[in-house]
Amino acid sequence: MGSITVKKLTVMGGARWEKTDATIRAVEVRTFGNTLLGRFPTSGSTSYDKFFPNLQGVYSFTDRLMARAAVTQTIGRPAYEDARPLSNFRYSSLGNAALDPVRYGFSGTLAIGNPDLGPYQAVNYDLSLEWYLKGSGILSIAGFRKDIDDPIYLYSETLRNVEHSGIGLESLSFSSRRNAEAGEITGIEVSLYLPFRFLPSPFDGFGIDANLTRISSSVTIPTRVGADFPFFRQPGELANATLFYERNAFSGRIAYSYADGQLYSIGASTYNDIYRMPRKQLDLQLRYRLTEHYSISASIRNLTREPEQFRYGFEGLLRSSRLLDRDYKIGINFNY
């Protein structure tokens, strides 16, 4: 890594190389009806390497106004729980004599990790303009784009007339993780951090911290050629707004957050696709510093008890609704 400064411009560049090798061992939990048959050893391996060049720049128009730009390459390794070959296989007899009992006499479900998952790879382009206001405030606007190869997604389908672990199944509900082909994410974010120090005491302890992000995204799925999808778990809009008060030993925050709907998992057809519905939340946090080293805090999450809801691929077709109650926390904090 190295950097160079020419008048108001500073450019930093570097590169790194990473190699990953892994052998992952797990078990298949096999259940017939309500009877646990045992836990049978399984394993898988993976190996990949990647070279990462990165370039960043900062240009200072004035002491209070600057622009930042960056072109970077990154990877996202599969989460361990997605890559391990741990599986849960449950099956039962159909009890139909007309069926071949050896080949197709059962139905079952199988949820399994995928050790063959590769990491997703991204080329990232970022550009921002930052204005440092008087009184420690910051106003910024940023644009970004990510070109992503091999994104990872949750996939489910129903297989017909298949065999697993020596068991012939007329139907098998199968779910796992896979790599898609490619995707892209483009967005713009506006942020404001503004303490109200221009107000008379005691109101000068108030302030706001807010941001709004609008995002356009897409992904190409090899098993659903021609279908139009947003990128996995990527909302089209994100918004956060916090009103805070900090004065002497007391600080308090009330925060509002909003996340637009997002694609959660993909099935074999639109009916089997799952989307998380738009969700908002209101949180409260209070803190009081007793001494230089000790403070007490209290917080309440989800003040308005907003539910978490999912729908099928068809708009308005509710799949599940989970009621989330308020979450209360009280703590004593020590710092040194």
ABEGO torsion letter per residue (X at the ends): XBBBBBEABBBBBBBBBBBBBBBBBBBBBBBBEABBAEBBBBBBBBBBBBBBBBBBBBBBABAABBBBBBBBBBBBBBBAAAABABBBBBBBBAGBAABBAAAAABBBBBBBBBAABBBBBBBBBBBBBBBBBBGGBBBBBBBBBBBBBGBBBBBBBBBBGBBBGGBBBABBBBBBBBBBABBBBBBBBBBBBBBBAABBOAAAABBBBBBBBBBBBBBBBAABBGBBBBBBGBBABBBBBBBBBBBEABBBBBBBBBBBBBBABBBABAAABBBBBBBBBBBBBBBBBABAABBBBBBBBGAAGBBBBBBBABBGBBABBBBBBBBBBBBBBBBX
